[in-house]
């Protein structure tokens, strides 16, 4: 049995920097990782998917460039090169992460699966064989999430794809059926359509992106349908049968039963926390009905000196939120501060093309709360930079407090939507009112300059 001052379980975007910071502060620290250093972001999420999305954008540009007067008579898509580039990026980032961990004094890296065998004790089943028992004064759980597989008759009899395994394909699907229309479903759906697949997306709800405003969701649907993606709402899969080389899916669409055939199925119906095998019942750590670890605003669990960070605690499942969790824990545990996740802004970007950048409150959320608001909207066909670059798809939208003129939230569906919305986030952080942006002087012609006109729409 070996004792540490601190043990971090999971080396994701919160666990890795936290373990290094704890060790650098003088605490004897252990980091437990059952798979690869870097977590979902580096290995299965942000980095590899955005690398492949860049390749898909390049393929789309070949056709789009005809409208700009650049004609390509012939091109071919080297899917193996796309996968290799993605893998090279992952290995480089993972390797750099692992190197940084191993070079940190007071920090031990154990590859294996951790299970609590007592309130302050874990048993680690090592990947190389054998087990070790470790104890610590403080524990930090950063085990993340994994794909949740719905209960559909026959799904267990096919080699369905997840957000992880779809990036391990060695050929492009002929017809990809996507179950779910969240970030994963829409990003992969558009990506593989651009690679040459026929793509069908089915969504049980009445529309996609229910957490976004209806006008934003409608613009996203318009973009995807223009690329030939079929989106079926009020539709759910009832059963799945393998038929030779194809897959037959019985679906219920608007109350009527029908069927469709596809070559591959991507399950993108949500994710679930990786807490089932942690042995939390031995710790006094409470979880909710879905298995997420309950925490307070300081990320403390119901058990003393046990904390939870990142996706495993529920809430917004974004890398930047995980990293902010690390900052909160670091400030409070090492510096004896009083940091909190309460009232933090939660920006995010969906990397469909054009990007959907989001921060703060939507119009529908503001109206549900009965707030007195102004709503500024503008289609990108009115944006000079969009016209000049030949990409007028999408729109911009901002929600403003009518009395204070403060920006409450924004949605930007545009070629650089994530970057544009960050400007508005900084205005929110600095309490910059919408009229100051409206009258600001920005370089011409940039996407940022379009914010002048967005807010001028409120003065008409």
PLY file of the C-alpha trace (Angstrom):
ply
format ascii 1.0
element vertex 460
property float x
property float y
property float z
element edge 459
property int vertex1
property int vertex2
end_header
0.00 0.00 0.00
1.34 3.41 -1.02
0.13 6.73 0.40
-0.15 10.03 -1.50
-1.17 13.53 -0.55
-3.45 13.64 -3.60
-4.74 11.20 -6.20
-6.30 12.31 -9.48
-8.41 9.73 -11.34
-8.53 10.49 -15.06
-6.10 12.48 -17.19
-8.52 14.64 -19.16
-8.42 18.38 -19.60
-8.96 18.94 -15.88
-7.06 15.98 -14.44
-3.77 16.43 -16.25
-3.07 20.09 -15.38
-4.44 19.59 -11.87
-2.13 16.65 -11.14
0.87 18.65 -12.34
-0.14 21.71 -10.32
-0.66 19.68 -7.17
2.72 18.01 -7.58
4.46 21.31 -8.32
2.98 22.74 -5.11
4.87 20.09 -3.16
2.14 17.47 -2.77
3.03 13.86 -3.50
0.54 13.10 -6.26
-0.61 10.12 -8.32
-2.47 10.30 -11.64
-4.47 7.24 -12.68
-5.39 6.77 -16.34
-7.07 3.64 -17.66
-6.51 4.33 -21.35
-4.58 7.26 -22.86
-3.38 10.54 -21.45
-5.39 13.53 -22.64
-8.93 12.27 -22.18
-11.70 12.52 -24.74
-10.64 15.90 -26.11
-7.21 14.81 -27.30
-7.98 11.21 -28.22
-11.61 10.98 -29.39
-13.12 14.45 -29.36
-12.00 17.99 -30.10
-8.62 17.48 -31.74
-9.24 14.47 -34.00
-12.73 15.50 -35.07
-11.71 19.06 -35.91
-8.75 17.70 -37.89
-11.14 15.60 -39.98
-13.63 18.47 -40.26
-10.82 20.56 -41.78
-10.37 17.89 -44.47
-14.13 17.84 -45.08
-14.14 21.64 -45.43
-11.36 21.40 -48.00
-13.43 18.87 -49.99
-16.48 21.15 -49.86
-14.36 24.09 -50.98
-13.49 22.32 -54.22
-17.13 22.56 -55.30
-17.79 25.90 -53.63
-14.80 27.53 -55.33
-16.52 27.26 -58.69
-18.68 30.19 -57.61
-15.47 32.14 -56.99
-14.17 31.43 -60.48
-11.71 28.71 -59.48
-12.48 25.53 -61.41
-10.99 22.16 -60.53
-11.52 19.59 -63.26
-10.65 16.58 -61.15
-9.77 15.72 -57.57
-9.92 12.64 -55.41
-10.24 12.14 -51.68
-7.54 10.08 -49.97
-9.40 8.87 -46.90
-6.41 6.95 -45.56
-4.35 10.17 -45.62
-7.13 11.99 -43.75
-7.13 9.30 -41.05
-3.34 9.28 -40.85
-3.21 13.07 -40.42
-5.82 12.81 -37.67
-3.86 10.05 -35.94
-0.58 11.96 -36.21
-2.16 14.98 -34.51
-3.57 12.81 -31.72
-0.27 11.02 -31.12
1.65 14.30 -31.04
-0.72 15.89 -28.52
-0.97 12.75 -26.41
2.79 12.32 -26.43
3.41 15.90 -25.37
0.92 15.50 -22.52
2.49 12.27 -21.31
5.99 13.76 -21.53
4.93 16.74 -19.39
3.44 14.43 -16.76
6.49 12.17 -16.56
8.84 15.15 -16.27
6.93 16.58 -13.29
8.51 15.92 -9.91
6.33 14.43 -7.15
3.93 13.02 -9.79
3.48 9.30 -10.50
1.50 8.14 -13.53
-0.26 4.76 -13.21
-1.99 3.21 -16.23
-4.92 1.17 -14.98
-8.51 1.16 -13.76
-9.18 2.68 -10.36
-11.92 1.47 -8.00
-12.50 2.77 -4.50
-11.94 -0.02 -1.99
-12.44 2.27 0.99
-13.35 5.88 1.80
-9.82 7.13 1.03
-8.40 4.06 -0.72
-8.36 2.85 -4.32
-7.33 -0.42 -5.88
-5.79 0.05 -9.34
-5.95 -2.84 -11.77
-2.85 -2.11 -13.81
-2.95 -2.40 -17.60
0.38 -4.21 -17.51
-1.01 -6.74 -15.03
-1.40 -6.94 -11.28
-2.93 -4.48 -8.85
-1.74 -1.76 -6.48
-3.54 -0.29 -3.50
-3.17 3.46 -3.04
-4.41 5.78 -0.30
-4.54 9.57 -0.24
-5.65 12.56 1.80
-7.54 14.05 -1.15
-9.11 12.58 -4.29
-10.06 14.31 -7.53
-12.35 12.43 -9.94
-12.08 13.33 -13.65
-13.32 10.17 -15.34
-15.52 11.87 -17.96
-18.27 10.34 -20.06
-18.73 7.69 -22.73
-21.35 7.14 -25.47
-24.77 6.05 -24.26
-26.34 3.33 -26.39
-30.14 3.44 -26.66
-32.32 0.38 -26.21
-33.34 -0.44 -29.78
-34.33 -3.96 -30.75
-31.48 -5.61 -32.66
-28.86 -2.90 -32.13
-26.63 -5.34 -30.29
-26.46 -7.51 -33.43
-24.77 -4.91 -35.63
-21.42 -3.15 -35.55
-22.87 0.26 -34.83
-20.54 3.24 -34.74
-19.93 5.71 -31.91
-18.10 9.03 -31.90
-14.95 7.02 -31.18
-15.21 4.12 -33.61
-16.40 6.18 -36.57
-12.94 7.75 -36.67
-11.39 4.30 -36.97
-13.12 3.43 -40.27
-10.86 2.57 -43.19
-13.43 3.44 -45.85
-16.22 5.94 -46.38
-19.75 4.66 -45.61
-22.10 4.42 -48.57
-25.11 5.52 -46.51
-24.61 6.74 -42.95
-27.69 6.81 -40.72
-27.18 9.10 -37.72
-29.30 8.52 -34.62
-29.51 11.91 -32.91
-29.04 15.51 -33.99
-26.79 16.95 -31.31
-23.26 18.20 -31.80
-21.80 14.78 -32.53
-24.54 13.81 -34.97
-24.50 17.06 -36.94
-20.72 17.41 -37.10
-20.13 13.84 -38.25
-23.16 13.92 -40.54
-21.92 16.97 -42.43
-18.35 15.67 -42.43
-19.19 12.33 -44.05
-21.61 13.92 -46.52
-18.68 16.02 -47.70
-16.54 12.89 -47.88
-19.12 11.36 -50.23
-21.56 9.43 -48.04
-25.31 9.63 -48.32
-26.40 10.88 -44.88
-29.72 10.61 -43.07
-30.21 12.10 -39.60
-33.18 11.08 -37.46
-34.37 13.00 -34.40
-37.26 11.97 -32.09
-38.12 15.59 -31.20
-40.11 18.03 -33.30
-36.92 19.89 -34.29
-33.16 19.70 -33.97
-31.19 21.77 -31.45
-34.05 22.32 -29.01
-31.80 24.28 -26.65
-31.11 26.83 -29.37
-33.59 29.40 -30.64
-35.91 28.17 -33.37
-34.64 30.66 -35.96
-31.04 29.54 -35.39
-32.05 25.87 -35.66
-33.94 26.60 -38.88
-30.83 28.21 -40.38
-28.76 25.15 -39.45
-31.33 22.87 -41.10
-31.23 25.05 -44.21
-27.44 24.78 -44.41
-27.43 21.00 -44.00
-30.27 20.38 -46.44
-28.52 22.51 -49.07
-25.69 19.99 -48.87
-28.08 17.10 -49.46
-28.38 15.81 -45.90
-31.78 14.31 -45.10
-33.11 15.30 -41.67
-36.12 13.43 -40.31
-37.68 14.91 -37.16
-40.44 13.32 -35.05
-38.72 10.08 -36.04
-37.26 7.27 -33.97
-35.69 3.89 -34.68
-37.78 0.94 -33.51
-35.71 -2.05 -34.58
-32.57 -2.90 -36.56
-31.90 -5.97 -38.70
-28.72 -6.86 -40.60
-29.60 -7.79 -44.21
-26.48 -9.03 -45.96
-24.24 -6.01 -46.57
-26.93 -3.53 -45.61
-28.85 -2.66 -42.46
-32.63 -2.34 -42.38
-34.04 0.03 -39.78
-37.72 0.10 -38.86
-38.65 3.65 -37.96
-41.68 5.47 -36.65
-42.05 8.83 -38.35
-44.85 11.19 -37.27
-46.76 8.22 -35.88
-46.40 6.10 -39.03
-44.17 3.06 -39.34
-41.83 2.68 -42.28
-38.27 1.52 -42.90
-35.03 2.56 -44.52
-31.79 0.87 -45.49
-28.27 2.06 -44.76
-24.73 0.73 -44.70
-23.65 2.18 -41.33
-25.31 3.53 -38.18
-23.77 6.21 -35.98
-25.23 6.28 -32.48
-25.18 9.92 -31.35
-28.01 9.90 -28.82
-26.05 11.18 -25.85
-23.35 10.30 -23.35
-23.27 8.96 -19.81
-20.86 9.41 -16.90
-18.13 6.88 -16.21
-18.96 6.28 -12.56
-20.49 2.82 -12.56
-17.27 0.94 -11.76
-15.67 3.53 -9.47
-17.02 1.98 -6.27
-18.40 5.29 -5.07
-20.69 3.47 -2.63
-17.62 2.99 -0.43
-16.87 6.71 -0.29
-20.07 8.52 0.63
-20.03 10.36 -2.69
-23.58 10.99 -3.92
-24.60 10.66 -7.56
-27.82 11.67 -9.32
-30.29 9.38 -11.08
-28.11 9.33 -14.21
-24.91 8.53 -12.35
-23.36 12.00 -12.43
-21.44 12.99 -9.31
-23.19 15.71 -7.33
-21.00 18.71 -6.49
-21.46 22.16 -4.99
-20.27 25.39 -6.62
-16.74 24.68 -5.42
-16.79 21.20 -7.00
-16.81 19.48 -3.60
-18.73 16.20 -3.40
-20.78 14.98 -0.45
-17.63 13.26 0.92
-14.93 15.34 2.58
-11.77 15.88 0.51
-13.21 14.23 -2.61
-13.83 16.49 -5.61
-15.25 15.96 -9.11
-14.20 17.81 -12.24
-15.21 17.84 -15.89
-18.00 15.92 -17.58
-18.41 13.34 -14.80
-20.13 15.93 -12.60
-22.79 16.74 -15.23
-23.56 20.16 -16.64
-21.93 21.60 -19.77
-19.66 18.92 -21.28
-16.97 21.10 -22.82
-13.19 20.98 -22.62
-12.96 24.62 -21.62
-15.38 24.02 -18.74
-13.23 21.09 -17.55
-10.18 23.32 -17.66
-12.00 26.00 -15.69
-12.91 23.33 -13.12
-9.16 22.72 -12.76
-8.63 26.43 -12.14
-11.31 26.47 -9.44
-9.90 23.43 -7.64
-6.34 24.67 -7.98
-7.23 28.05 -6.48
-9.18 26.57 -3.59
-7.04 23.57 -2.67
-3.56 24.96 -3.28
-4.05 28.69 -2.70
-6.84 28.32 -0.08
-9.01 30.61 -2.19
-12.76 30.89 -2.68
-13.26 30.25 -6.40
-16.66 29.05 -7.63
-18.38 27.92 -10.81
-21.40 30.01 -9.92
-22.40 32.52 -12.61
-19.53 31.63 -14.96
-20.21 32.24 -18.63
-20.45 29.09 -20.73
-19.38 29.74 -24.33
-19.35 26.96 -26.88
-19.02 26.33 -30.57
-20.50 23.61 -32.74
-18.09 22.94 -35.57
-20.49 22.37 -38.35
-19.73 24.66 -41.28
-20.58 27.47 -40.87
-19.75 27.32 -37.17
-22.39 27.95 -34.53
-20.83 30.02 -31.77
-22.89 30.53 -28.61
-22.61 32.30 -25.29
-25.01 33.25 -22.52
-28.77 33.31 -22.76
-30.94 32.48 -25.77
-34.04 34.46 -26.65
-36.29 31.58 -25.63
-34.58 31.33 -22.23
-34.91 35.08 -21.65
-38.61 35.08 -22.52
-39.25 32.05 -20.32
-37.77 34.06 -17.45
-39.97 37.01 -18.30
-37.06 39.37 -18.95
-37.48 42.70 -20.73
-35.21 42.21 -23.74
-34.22 43.55 -27.12
-33.31 41.06 -29.86
-30.91 41.98 -32.65
-30.75 39.72 -35.70
-29.00 39.93 -39.05
-28.58 37.48 -41.92
-25.06 37.05 -43.21
-26.21 38.03 -46.68
-25.98 41.58 -45.29
-22.40 41.15 -44.05
-19.78 42.64 -46.39
-17.11 40.11 -45.44
-19.49 37.23 -46.08
-20.42 38.59 -49.49
-16.79 39.13 -50.44
-15.70 35.63 -49.41
-18.68 34.06 -51.13
-20.17 32.47 -48.03
-23.41 34.18 -47.03
-24.86 31.25 -45.11
-26.15 31.75 -41.56
-27.03 34.65 -39.29
-26.06 36.59 -36.18
-28.22 37.18 -33.14
-27.87 38.93 -29.79
-30.15 39.19 -26.77
-29.92 42.45 -24.79
-31.32 43.69 -21.49
-33.64 46.51 -22.56
-32.94 48.63 -19.49
-29.19 48.22 -18.95
-28.23 47.66 -22.61
-26.02 44.78 -21.43
-25.63 41.80 -23.75
-27.25 38.71 -22.19
-26.32 36.21 -24.88
-25.46 35.71 -28.51
-25.66 33.14 -31.31
-23.47 33.44 -34.39
-23.90 30.98 -37.24
-21.14 32.06 -39.58
-17.89 31.00 -41.22
-15.99 32.17 -38.13
-18.89 31.99 -35.72
-16.79 30.81 -32.78
-14.39 33.73 -33.12
-17.11 36.35 -33.62
-19.13 35.26 -30.60
-15.98 35.47 -28.46
-15.91 39.22 -29.11
-19.41 39.46 -27.67
-18.41 37.27 -24.73
-15.58 39.67 -23.91
-18.08 42.54 -24.06
-20.26 40.64 -21.58
-17.26 40.03 -19.31
-16.35 43.72 -19.40
-19.94 45.03 -19.11
-19.63 46.72 -22.50
-23.11 47.78 -23.64
-24.44 47.02 -27.10
-24.45 50.69 -28.17
-20.72 51.00 -27.52
-20.13 48.10 -29.91
-22.62 49.62 -32.36
-20.58 52.82 -32.41
-17.18 51.14 -32.19
-14.59 51.49 -34.94
-13.53 48.09 -36.28
-11.26 47.30 -39.21
-12.99 47.06 -42.57
-13.89 44.62 -43.98
-13.89 42.09 -41.14
-16.54 39.84 -39.66
-16.16 41.79 -36.41
-17.21 44.98 -38.17
-20.58 43.41 -38.89
-21.39 43.77 -35.17
-21.91 47.49 -35.89
-24.77 46.64 -38.23
-26.13 43.88 -36.01
-26.81 46.36 -33.22
-27.85 49.14 -35.57
-30.87 46.96 -36.37
-32.18 47.88 -32.91
-32.18 51.59 -33.74
-34.51 51.33 -36.74
0 1
1 2
2 3
3 4
4 5
5 6
6 7
7 8
8 9
9 10
10 11
11 12
12 13
13 14
14 15
15 16
16 17
17 18
18 19
19 20
20 21
21 22
22 23
23 24
24 25
25 26
26 27
27 28
28 29
29 30
30 31
31 32
32 33
33 34
34 35
35 36
36 37
37 38
38 39
39 40
40 41
41 42
42 43
43 44
44 45
45 46
46 47
47 48
48 49
49 50
50 51
51 52
52 53
53 54
54 55
55 56
56 57
57 58
58 59
59 60
60 61
61 62
62 63
63 64
64 65
65 66
66 67
67 68
68 69
69 70
70 71
71 72
72 73
73 74
74 75
75 76
76 77
77 78
78 79
79 80
80 81
81 82
82 83
83 84
84 85
85 86
86 87
87 88
88 89
89 90
90 91
91 92
92 93
93 94
94 95
95 96
96 97
97 98
98 99
99 100
100 101
101 102
102 103
103 104
104 105
105 106
106 107
107 108
108 109
109 110
110 111
111 112
112 113
113 114
114 115
115 116
116 117
117 118
118 119
119 120
120 121
121 122
122 123
123 124
124 125
125 126
126 127
127 128
128 129
129 130
130 131
131 132
132 133
133 134
134 135
135 136
136 137
137 138
138 139
139 140
140 141
141 142
142 143
143 144
144 145
145 146
146 147
147 148
148 149
149 150
150 151
151 152
152 153
153 154
154 155
155 156
156 157
157 158
158 159
159 160
160 161
161 162
162 163
163 164
164 165
165 166
166 167
167 168
168 169
169 170
170 171
171 172
172 173
173 174
174 175
175 176
176 177
177 178
178 179
179 180
180 181
181 182
182 183
183 184
184 185
185 186
186 187
187 188
188 189
189 190
190 191
191 192
192 193
193 194
194 195
195 196
196 197
197 198
198 199
199 200
200 201
201 202
202 203
203 204
204 205
205 206
206 207
207 208
208 209
209 210
210 211
211 212
212 213
213 214
214 215
215 216
216 217
217 218
218 219
219 220
220 221
221 222
222 223
223 224
224 225
225 226
226 227
227 228
228 229
229 230
230 231
231 232
232 233
233 234
234 235
235 236
236 237
237 238
238 239
239 240
240 241
241 242
242 243
243 244
244 245
245 246
246 247
247 248
248 249
249 250
250 251
251 252
252 253
253 254
254 255
255 256
256 257
257 258
258 259
259 260
260 261
261 262
262 263
263 264
264 265
265 266
266 267
267 268
268 269
269 270
270 271
271 272
272 273
273 274
274 275
275 276
276 277
277 278
278 279
279 280
280 281
281 282
282 283
283 284
284 285
285 286
286 287
287 288
288 289
289 290
290 291
291 292
292 293
293 294
294 295
295 296
296 297
297 298
298 299
299 300
300 301
301 302
302 303
303 304
304 305
305 306
306 307
307 308
308 309
309 310
310 311
311 312
312 313
313 314
314 315
315 316
316 317
317 318
318 319
319 320
320 321
321 322
322 323
323 324
324 325
325 326
326 327
327 328
328 329
329 330
330 331
331 332
332 333
333 334
334 335
335 336
336 337
337 338
338 339
339 340
340 341
341 342
342 343
343 344
344 345
345 346
346 347
347 348
348 349
349 350
350 351
351 352
352 353
353 354
354 355
355 356
356 357
357 358
358 359
359 360
360 361
361 362
362 363
363 364
364 365
365 366
366 367
367 368
368 369
369 370
370 371
371 372
372 373
373 374
374 375
375 376
376 377
377 378
378 379
379 380
380 381
381 382
382 383
383 384
384 385
385 386
386 387
387 388
388 389
389 390
390 391
391 392
392 393
393 394
394 395
395 396
396 397
397 398
398 399
399 400
400 401
401 402
402 403
403 404
404 405
405 406
406 407
407 408
408 409
409 410
410 411
411 412
412 413
413 414
414 415
415 416
416 417
417 418
418 419
419 420
420 421
421 422
422 423
423 424
424 425
425 426
426 427
427 428
428 429
429 430
430 431
431 432
432 433
433 434
434 435
435 436
436 437
437 438
438 439
439 440
440 441
441 442
442 443
443 444
444 445
445 446
446 447
447 448
448 449
449 450
450 451
451 452
452 453
453 454
454 455
455 456
456 457
457 458
458 459
